Amino acid sequence: MASEQGALLLRRQLRDLTKSPVEGFSAGLINDDNIYEWEVLVIGTPDTIYEGGFFKAHLIFPSTYPMMPPTMKFVSDMYHPNVYPDGTVCISILHPPGDDKYGYEKASERWSPVHTVETILISVISMLSSPNDESPANIEAAKEWREDYPTFKKKVQRIVRRSADML
């Protein structure tokens, strides 16, 4: 029953995003037969070092959606303190609901069933321009962002150029 409700909710969100696209990303299904696997294109925000980039990612929803969060993984190259080297995005709203066993995040910052594809992607776009280097997923990127920003920026600009060439 829960998976039927989750599928219905995802279909509604896909329809809404198709009718009224949101600036900064586009989203659709990887395969028309599977509502739980989405492909998104995140567009680098103007006035950030990601400007001009086009970054593909997958959002994979569990059968327990909306009670549990999806996972998001960039399939395009991404260099960012809050993105693991394998492309997996690490932000609070994609962490399971409830208290953080490490005490770093408040329960209110973590997943809640009120989040939608739109709120997830807006959070990811915000994350790109404002990394959280206090809790990095990519330690090397966080260290460079803090201690050698010109090198960090050069790596990101290379990825941005490559992403634009891939389209």
Secondary structure, 3 states (H helix, E strand, C coil): CHHHHHHHHHHHHHHHHHHCCCCCEEEEECCCCCCCEEEEEEECCCCCCCCCCEEEEEEECCCCCCCCCCEEEECCCCCCCCECCCCEECCHHHCCCCCCCCCCCCHHHCCCCCCCHHHHHHHHHHHHHCCCCCCCCCHHHHHHHHHCHHHHHHHHHHHHHHHHHHC
